[in-house]
Amino acid sequence: MYVCVCNGVTDRDIQRAVDEGCDSLDALAARTGCGSTCGCCRDYAVEALAQAQSRGLGLPMAA
């Protein structure tokens, strides 16, 4: 689903950015542009970022 229409950022893009180390809205905006144009998506982007981070917590650690 699109989170940021201005920059074409999807929830999958946000998950990938989190997997690659993004840990804040500023980092997400720098990497994807999400929330950096009109700003209408910023609240939802914060929510999607938190969800992506919580999904990452359930992954098993490598031995």
Secondary structure, 3 states (H helix, E strand, C coil): CEEECCCCEEHHHHHHHHHCCCCCHHHHHHHHCCCCCCCCCHHHHHHHHHHHHHHHHCCCCCC
